[in-house]
């Protein structure tokens, strides 16, 4: 089952399809969990992002 998270920072990637603030779905078991200033973050490679979550209006 894929996981979901919000991008809070990222390196510079040419033609990136996501940006800071986007919610993304990423591969299960991806990345490395770190703790910084009492908050947990997941550092993962851009290639492990499966999709960007986009909100749409109901029809």
C-alpha positions as CSV (number, residue, x, y, z in Angstrom):
1,X,0.0,0.0,0.0
2,X,1.5,3.4,-1.0
3,X,2.0,6.1,1.6
4,X,1.1,9.8,1.4
5,X,2.9,12.9,2.6
6,X,3.4,16.6,2.1
7,X,6.6,17.9,0.6
8,X,8.3,20.4,3.0
9,X,11.6,20.7,1.2
10,X,13.4,19.3,-1.8
11,X,16.5,19.7,-3.8
12,X,16.6,21.4,-7.1
13,X,15.3,19.1,-9.8
14,X,15.0,20.2,-13.4
15,X,11.4,19.9,-14.7
16,X,10.1,18.5,-11.4
17,X,6.4,17.7,-11.5
18,X,6.0,18.5,-7.8
19,X,6.9,21.4,-5.6
20,X,7.0,22.3,-1.9
21,X,3.6,22.1,-0.4
22,X,2.3,19.4,-2.7
23,X,0.9,16.2,-1.3
24,X,2.3,13.1,-2.9
25,X,1.9,9.3,-2.8
26,X,5.2,7.4,-2.6
27,X,6.4,3.8,-2.6
28,X,6.0,1.7,0.5
29,X,9.2,1.2,2.4
30,X,10.8,4.1,0.6
31,X,13.2,6.6,2.1
32,X,14.9,7.1,5.5
33,X,13.1,8.5,8.5
34,X,14.9,11.3,10.4
35,X,14.0,13.4,13.4
36,X,14.8,17.2,13.4
37,X,13.7,19.6,16.2
38,X,11.3,17.0,17.6
39,X,9.6,16.4,14.3
40,X,9.8,13.2,12.1
41,X,10.5,13.6,8.4
42,X,11.0,11.1,5.6
43,X,13.8,11.7,3.2
44,X,13.2,9.9,-0.1
45,X,14.4,9.9,-3.7
46,X,12.4,11.8,-6.2
47,X,12.1,8.6,-8.3
48,X,10.0,7.0,-5.4
49,X,7.2,9.5,-5.8
50,X,4.3,7.7,-7.6
51,X,1.8,10.5,-7.9
52,X,0.8,14.0,-6.9
53,X,-2.6,14.4,-5.1
54,X,-4.8,17.0,-6.9
55,X,-8.0,18.2,-5.4
56,X,-10.9,18.6,-7.9
57,X,-14.4,19.9,-7.6
58,X,-17.3,17.6,-7.6
59,X,-19.4,17.5,-10.8
